[in-house]
Amino acid sequence: MKRYSFNVVEQVVLQPDYQEYRAARIEVTDNKLQDDNPFPEIYEAFVMLPEPFFSKFVELFDLQESDVMPKIIWNYKEKE
């Protein structure tokens, strides 16, 4: 099993100044189990990209598993 699972939960409506961008709220599941917590942790994260890149991001990550956490995801804090 890959470390991270992604699920695009909701696409966000942006202000008119940012019409060429798309944004989404994403659930990120961290499948790395800790000794003190045997269950995956689920985080809420956000992404905002220009339209062509956003479409590619959704194609690559929505409902997928990955060992990579994209740097473009906002508000995700990994425990140390």
N, C-alpha and C positions, 0 to 999 in steps of 0.2 A: 504494500500500500504506500502510495506517495504521501509526503508529509502534509501538504495543504490541499483542501478541497474548496472550490469556489462555486458560489451560486449568486447570480445577478438577481436580486430580489425586486428591485424597482428602478426604473429609469427616472431621473430627476429633471423637472422643468427648470430651465435657467432663465435669468433675466434677458431681455432683448439684446443687451450689449454683448452677450455671449452666445448668440444664435448659432455660430459656426462650431460650437463645442457641444458635446454630449456628456452627461454625467449619469452615474448610477450608484445606488446603494448595494453593497455586496456583503454577503455572509462569507466569512473565511473560517473554515474549520481547520484547526491545527491538530493533526492526527498524532502528534508526538506525545505519547503518554508519559506522565511523570509518576514516580513511585508514590507520591502523596495524593495523586489524582488519576485514577485509572480510566478516566473518560476524556474524550476529545474536548478541547475548548473551542467555543464558537465566538468569533469577534464580528463586529460590524465595521465595515470599511467603506471608503468612497473613492471613486475614480472620476476624473474629468479630463477629457482628451478632445482634440479636434476630430471632427466627424469620421474621416477615413481611418484614423488610428483607433478610435473608439470601437468601430465595427470590427476591426481586426482583433482588438482585445477581447471582445465578447465572443468572437468565433474561437479564439484560442483557449479562453479560461472558463467560460460559463459551463457549469456542470462538469468540469474537468478536475483531475487531480494533478498536482505538480510538486516537485521538490523545490521549486523556485517561488519566492514571494516577490512579485514585481515591485520595484521601487516607486512606481507611480501610484500605488495605493496609499491613501491618506488615513491617518488616525489608527493605524494598526501598530500596537506596541507588543513586541515579543518579550516574554519574561526572560530574565537572565538567570 
